[in-house]
Amino acid sequence: MLSSLTSYLTQFKKVVIPFIGTFELRQQPATLDFANRLIYPPVQEVHFAPQGTVPAEQLNFLGWELELDGTTVEERLSQFGRALKTTLTEAAFLWDGFGELSAAEDAVLFTPARSSQLSEVAANKIIRQNVHHGVLVGEKEMNSGDISYMEAPVAIKRSYVNWVGWIIALCALLFIGYQLSAKNFHPFASGLQQKPQLKVPGKHSQ
């Protein structure tokens, strides 16, 4: 039974043993201790709670492992938990890889085992001088110390701008001249299309 429980805990990260409690595996990432300049490796901690209800998934797994039906596997699991708790009143029990179980009066105590064989490493700050590496600028690979590509001219040359301005002005003048010639414009015309009629005052009849 213990080997099957170990297999279930390893695969599904949580197992419940009647009369004992719930065991849960929790993955903790690597941590950095700034004060002591140490990096601690990732660990897998075993958390214990002295209660819990056996889930149906666990019973199905144990039944498949031990080739037992639902009722029988539940009874076998309860018998195992009861027997383990009785054993704890006499001596501590070491669950290899997970921790140690013991009893104090009627309570079950659990001391987790060290889950990582790796030790902490020093976290020293390293400053390197004149270190360069290759960078990709467009389709060209350059050295990270070469910043000439950042100094490329981005402004249009002044002469080019002047030429464009003169061309636009000349086109505008040609367009205006065409419009005026199409309407028979004369620079000395008064702007009236009809000749003015002058009225000469006649002599009054006597």
Secondary structure as UniProt FT lines:
FT   HELIX           2..12
FT   STRAND          14..17
FT   TURN            18..20
FT   STRAND          21..28
FT   STRAND          31..33
FT   TURN            34..37
FT   STRAND          38..40
FT   STRAND          43..49
FT   HELIX           56..66
FT   HELIX           70..88
FT   TURN            89..90
FT   STRAND          93..95
FT   TURN            96..98
FT   STRAND          99..104
FT   TURN            105..106
FT   STRAND          107..112
FT   STRAND          121..122
FT   STRAND          134..137
FT   TURN            138..139
FT   STRAND          140..143
FT   TURN            144..145
FT   HELIX           148..151
FT   HELIX           158..182
FT   TURN            183..184
FT   TURN            187..188
//
